[in-house]
Amino acid sequence: MTELTPDQQRDFEAAAFRTLVAHLRTRTDVQNIDLMNLAGFCRNCLSNWYRDAANEAGVQMDKDRSREIIYGMPYSEWQAKYQTDASDQKKSAFETNRPKDH
């Protein structure tokens, strides 16, 4: 197995993250509740993790800015364009399975 330098690992992780974000931006049909119910995280989680990393590095970032980075537009715009009402079944599954920090 090839040993990676710390810089290579960081660069490859960053590339994978950018690819994930780009993919989620094209899959507007997949709602956050679907992601949460299936994988236990969603676009909002990614934006929170991004914001936390920025803040830990001394770069102050608010929730609106980190969500805009992940969604590729203001969150309110994404909601108006793409968010649909969740079914009672999806809501129930979310309440059963959601992480404690949601």
N, CA and C atoms as a LAMMPS dump frame, in Angstrom:
ITEM: TIMESTEP
0
ITEM: NUMBER OF ATOMS
306
ITEM: BOX BOUNDS ff ff ff
-5.0000000000000000e+02 5.0000000000000000e+02
-5.0000000000000000e+02 5.0000000000000000e+02
-5.0000000000000000e+02 5.0000000000000000e+02
ITEM: ATOMS id mol type element x y z
1 1 1 N 0.836 -1.175 0
2 1 2 C 0 0 0
3 1 3 C 0.887 1.248 0
4 2 1 N 0.498 2.237 -0.778
5 2 2 C 1.248 3.477 -0.878
6 2 3 C 1.032 4.317 0.364
7 3 1 N 2.132 4.748 0.946
8 3 2 C 2.049 5.652 2.082
9 3 3 C 1.803 7.067 1.567
10 4 1 N 0.852 7.734 2.137
11 4 2 C 0.547 9.101 1.756
12 4 3 C 1.209 10.074 2.708
13 5 1 N 1.651 11.166 2.152
14 5 2 C 2.14 12.235 3.017
15 5 3 C 0.921 12.912 3.642
16 6 1 N 1.109 13.613 4.729
17 6 2 C -0.024 14.348 5.301
18 6 3 C -0.65 15.326 4.301
19 7 1 N 0.18 15.974 3.486
20 7 2 C -0.359 16.9 2.482
21 7 3 C -1.192 16.161 1.434
22 8 1 N -0.719 15 1
23 8 2 C -1.491 14.215 0.029
24 8 3 C -2.822 13.782 0.637
25 9 1 N -2.79 13.301 1.865
26 9 2 C -4.023 12.872 2.516
27 9 3 C -5.01 14.023 2.597
28 10 1 N -4.534 15.194 3.042
29 10 2 C -5.399 16.377 3.119
30 10 3 C -5.947 16.737 1.747
31 11 1 N -5.1 16.742 0.731
32 11 2 C -5.533 17.112 -0.616
33 11 3 C -6.562 16.127 -1.159
34 12 1 N -6.349 14.843 -0.934
35 12 2 C -7.287 13.834 -1.437
36 12 3 C -8.613 13.89 -0.684
37 13 1 N -8.542 14.115 0.622
38 13 2 C -9.769 14.266 1.409
39 13 3 C -10.546 15.493 0.95
40 14 1 N -9.842 16.587 0.69
41 14 2 C -10.502 17.807 0.22
42 14 3 C -11.148 17.578 -1.145
43 15 1 N -10.461 16.862 -2.026
44 15 2 C -11.027 16.568 -3.352
45 15 3 C -12.276 15.695 -3.226
46 16 1 N -12.222 14.705 -2.341
47 16 2 C -13.396 13.854 -2.133
48 16 3 C -14.562 14.666 -1.581
49 17 1 N -14.286 15.568 -0.657
50 17 2 C -15.319 16.421 -0.085
51 17 3 C -15.937 17.304 -1.161
52 18 1 N -15.093 17.93 -1.992
53 18 2 C -15.613 18.78 -3.07
54 18 3 C -16.485 17.977 -4.03
55 19 1 N -16.081 16.754 -4.311
56 19 2 C -16.877 15.89 -5.192
57 19 3 C -18.216 15.552 -4.55
58 20 1 N -18.224 15.244 -3.265
59 20 2 C -19.471 14.965 -2.559
60 20 3 C -20.398 16.169 -2.595
61 21 1 N -19.865 17.349 -2.302
62 21 2 C -20.689 18.563 -2.307
63 21 3 C -21.246 18.815 -3.704
64 22 1 N -20.422 18.671 -4.732
65 22 2 C -20.885 18.875 -6.107
66 22 3 C -21.973 17.865 -6.458
67 23 1 N -21.8 16.643 -6.03
68 23 2 C -22.809 15.605 -6.285
69 23 3 C -24.136 15.946 -5.608
70 24 1 N -24.071 16.366 -4.344
71 24 2 C -25.3 16.714 -3.631
72 24 3 C -25.99 17.921 -4.259
73 25 1 N -25.212 18.834 -4.822
74 25 2 C -25.82 19.989 -5.491
75 25 3 C -26.594 19.572 -6.733
76 26 1 N -26.174 18.497 -7.389
77 26 2 C -26.908 18.031 -8.579
78 26 3 C -28.085 17.149 -8.21
79 27 1 N -28.092 16.582 -7.017
80 27 2 C -29.164 15.673 -6.588
81 27 3 C -30.166 16.403 -5.71
82 28 1 N -30.749 17.448 -6.285
83 28 2 C -31.739 18.229 -5.537
84 28 3 C -33.005 17.427 -5.267
85 29 1 N -33.16 16.304 -5.963
86 29 2 C -34.303 15.434 -5.712
87 29 3 C -34.166 14.686 -4.389
88 30 1 N -32.969 14.58 -3.887
89 30 2 C -32.732 13.893 -2.614
90 30 3 C -32.847 14.923 -1.502
91 31 1 N -33.832 14.747 -0.678
92 31 2 C -34.098 15.676 0.412
93 31 3 C -33.183 15.381 1.599
94 32 1 N -32.955 16.382 2.43
95 32 2 C -32.138 16.184 3.62
96 32 3 C -32.695 15.096 4.518
97 33 1 N -33.988 15.023 4.636
98 33 2 C -34.574 13.99 5.506
99 33 3 C -34.284 12.596 4.953
100 34 1 N -34.207 12.474 3.631
101 34 2 C -33.836 11.187 3.029
102 34 3 C -32.405 10.816 3.404
103 35 1 N -31.505 11.804 3.299
104 35 2 C -30.116 11.564 3.684
105 35 3 C -30.007 11.199 5.152
106 36 1 N -30.713 11.932 6.002
107 36 2 C -30.661 11.657 7.444
108 36 3 C -31.176 10.257 7.752
109 37 1 N -32.288 9.896 7.133
110 37 2 C -32.874 8.594 7.421
111 37 3 C -32.007 7.45 6.908
112 38 1 N -31.296 7.674 5.828
113 38 2 C -30.47 6.614 5.251
114 38 3 C -29.056 6.608 5.822
115 39 1 N -28.445 7.779 5.919
116 39 2 C -27.023 7.833 6.248
117 39 3 C -26.704 8.484 7.59
118 40 1 N -27.678 9.141 8.208
119 40 2 C -27.432 9.77 9.493
120 40 3 C -26.751 11.125 9.408
121 41 1 N -26.674 11.697 8.212
122 41 2 C -26.161 13.052 8.039
123 41 3 C -26.819 13.652 6.806
124 42 1 N -26.735 14.976 6.694
125 42 2 C -27.354 15.65 5.552
126 42 3 C -26.514 16.865 5.153
127 43 1 N -27.006 17.63 4.224
128 43 2 C -26.3 18.835 3.786
129 43 3 C -26.069 19.801 4.95
130 44 1 N -27.056 19.915 5.827
131 44 2 C -26.893 20.811 6.977
132 44 3 C -25.779 20.328 7.903
133 45 1 N -25.664 19.018 8.067
134 45 2 C -24.569 18.473 8.866
135 45 3 C -23.231 18.857 8.242
136 46 1 N -23.111 18.678 6.931
137 46 2 C -21.869 19.051 6.248
138 46 3 C -21.549 20.523 6.47
139 47 1 N -22.578 21.366 6.374
140 47 2 C -22.329 22.796 6.562
141 47 3 C -21.924 23.098 8
142 48 1 N -22.49 22.383 8.95
143 48 2 C -22.101 22.572 10.355
144 48 3 C -20.657 22.133 10.582
145 49 1 N -20.28 21.006 9.997
146 49 2 C -18.91 20.517 10.15
147 49 3 C -17.922 21.489 9.498
148 50 1 N -18.309 22.033 8.359
149 50 2 C -17.469 23.007 7.659
150 50 3 C -17.287 24.252 8.53
151 51 1 N -18.393 24.749 9.061
152 51 2 C -18.351 25.93 9.928
153 51 3 C -17.511 25.665 11.171
154 52 1 N -17.692 24.508 11.786
155 52 2 C -16.91 24.164 12.972
156 52 3 C -15.417 24.155 12.661
157 53 1 N -15.033 23.589 11.508
158 53 2 C -13.62 23.548 11.125
159 53 3 C -13.082 24.958 10.92
160 54 1 N -13.865 25.794 10.266
161 54 2 C -13.442 27.185 10.044
162 54 3 C -13.269 27.9 11.377
163 55 1 N -14.252 27.785 12.24
164 55 2 C -14.189 28.467 13.541
165 55 3 C -13.02 27.965 14.383
166 56 1 N -12.762 26.639 14.345
167 56 2 C -11.637 26.086 15.102
168 56 3 C -10.305 26.608 14.573
169 57 1 N -10.274 26.946 13.264
170 57 2 C -9.053 27.484 12.656
171 57 3 C -8.953 28.996 12.832
172 58 1 N -9.907 29.578 13.549
173 58 2 C -9.881 31.008 13.803
174 58 3 C -10.56 31.85 12.736
175 59 1 N -11.261 31.208 11.826
176 59 2 C -12.014 31.927 10.788
177 59 3 C -13.475 31.913 11.204
178 60 1 N -13.975 33.053 11.624
179 60 2 C -15.354 33.119 12.075
180 60 3 C -16.308 32.984 10.891
181 61 1 N -17.223 32.048 11.011
182 61 2 C -18.196 31.788 9.954
183 61 3 C -19.539 31.498 10.611
184 62 1 N -20.595 32.092 10.073
185 62 2 C -21.916 31.816 10.619
186 62 3 C -22.607 30.719 9.814
187 63 1 N -23.733 30.281 10.34
188 63 2 C -24.48 29.18 9.733
189 63 3 C -24.929 29.512 8.315
190 64 1 N -25.383 30.727 8.084
191 64 2 C -25.845 31.1 6.746
192 64 3 C -24.735 30.964 5.715
193 65 1 N -23.526 31.425 6.058
194 65 2 C -22.41 31.359 5.109
195 65 3 C -21.995 29.921 4.85
196 66 1 N -21.909 29.106 5.886
197 66 2 C -21.488 27.713 5.673
198 66 3 C -22.536 26.94 4.872
199 67 1 N -23.809 27.238 5.09
200 67 2 C -24.84 26.575 4.285
201 67 3 C -24.768 27.012 2.829
202 68 1 N -24.488 28.29 2.593
203 68 2 C -24.372 28.765 1.216
204 68 3 C -23.2 28.076 0.505
205 69 1 N -22.121 27.822 1.221
206 69 2 C -20.982 27.113 0.64
207 69 3 C -21.382 25.702 0.232
208 70 1 N -22.118 25.012 1.075
209 70 2 C -22.508 23.63 0.783
210 70 3 C -23.615 23.567 -0.264
211 71 1 N -24.633 24.394 -0.137
212 71 2 C -25.771 24.353 -1.051
213 71 3 C -25.492 25.031 -2.393
214 72 1 N -24.492 25.9 -2.446
215 72 2 C -24.196 26.624 -3.67
216 72 3 C -25.11 27.811 -3.905
217 73 1 N -25.873 28.151 -2.898
218 73 2 C -26.805 29.278 -2.942
219 73 3 C -27.297 29.497 -1.522
220 74 1 N -27.924 30.632 -1.251
221 74 2 C -28.495 30.806 0.093
222 74 3 C -29.484 29.678 0.413
223 75 1 N -29.462 29.241 1.657
224 75 2 C -30.311 28.126 2.082
225 75 3 C -31.779 28.402 1.8
226 76 1 N -32.223 29.623 2.034
227 76 2 C -33.631 29.954 1.805
228 76 3 C -33.998 29.8 0.324
229 77 1 N -33.065 30.114 -0.546
230 77 2 C -33.303 29.939 -1.984
231 77 3 C -33.402 28.457 -2.337
232 78 1 N -32.509 27.639 -1.774
233 78 2 C -32.549 26.199 -2.019
234 78 3 C -33.872 25.615 -1.523
235 79 1 N -34.284 26.03 -0.324
236 79 2 C -35.548 25.538 0.221
237 79 3 C -36.706 25.884 -0.709
238 80 1 N -36.763 27.106 -1.181
239 80 2 C -37.866 27.541 -2.047
240 80 3 C -37.875 26.78 -3.373
241 81 1 N -36.701 26.484 -3.897
242 81 2 C -36.608 25.812 -5.192
243 81 3 C -36.798 24.297 -5.103
244 82 1 N -36.248 23.68 -4.066
245 82 2 C -36.109 22.225 -4.082
246 82 3 C -36.726 21.469 -2.911
247 83 1 N -36.927 22.101 -1.784
248 83 2 C -37.42 21.356 -0.624
249 83 3 C -38.883 21.021 -0.784
250 84 1 N -39.209 19.785 -0.491
251 84 2 C -40.59 19.327 -0.55
252 84 3 C -41.035 18.92 0.856
253 85 1 N -42.331 18.795 1.029
254 85 2 C -42.851 18.342 2.314
255 85 3 C -42.524 16.87 2.505
256 86 1 N -42.082 16.546 3.701
257 86 2 C -41.771 15.159 4.023
258 86 3 C -43.05 14.426 4.403
259 87 1 N -43.1 13.171 4.016
260 87 2 C -44.251 12.345 4.372
261 87 3 C -44.221 12.053 5.87
262 88 1 N -45.371 11.672 6.401
263 88 2 C -45.431 11.306 7.815
264 88 3 C -44.5 10.136 8.109
265 89 1 N -44.374 9.212 7.164
266 89 2 C -43.488 8.063 7.337
267 89 3 C -42.029 8.511 7.461
268 90 1 N -41.607 9.447 6.614
269 90 2 C -40.236 9.948 6.69
270 90 3 C -40.005 10.705 7.987
271 91 1 N -40.978 11.502 8.397
272 91 2 C -40.853 12.249 9.65
273 91 3 C -40.74 11.301 10.837
274 92 1 N -41.534 10.248 10.832
275 92 2 C -41.495 9.275 11.912
276 92 3 C -40.145 8.565 11.957
277 93 1 N -39.637 8.182 10.795
278 93 2 C -38.326 7.528 10.729
279 93 3 C -37.238 8.465 11.239
280 94 1 N -37.338 9.738 10.892
281 94 2 C -36.352 10.725 11.353
282 94 3 C -36.38 10.826 12.872
283 95 1 N -37.565 10.904 13.452
284 95 2 C -37.67 11.024 14.909
285 95 3 C -37.098 9.797 15.61
286 96 1 N -37.245 8.64 14.987
287 96 2 C -36.727 7.406 15.565
288 96 3 C -35.212 7.303 15.453
289 97 1 N -34.669 7.754 14.326
290 97 2 C -33.263 7.511 14.014
291 97 3 C -32.335 8.707 14.135
292 98 1 N -32.871 9.892 14.346
293 98 2 C -32.018 11.072 14.274
294 98 3 C -30.956 11.083 15.369
295 99 1 N -29.792 11.641 15.014
296 99 2 C -28.727 11.782 16.026
297 99 3 C -29.165 12.745 17.114
298 100 1 N -28.581 12.626 18.256
299 100 2 C -28.963 13.45 19.401
300 100 3 C -28.711 14.946 19.176
301 101 1 N -27.813 15.301 18.255
302 101 2 C -27.498 16.715 18.036
303 101 3 C -28.407 17.382 17
304 102 1 N -29.475 16.733 16.623
305 102 2 C -30.425 17.319 15.67
306 102 3 C -31.748 17.611 16.335
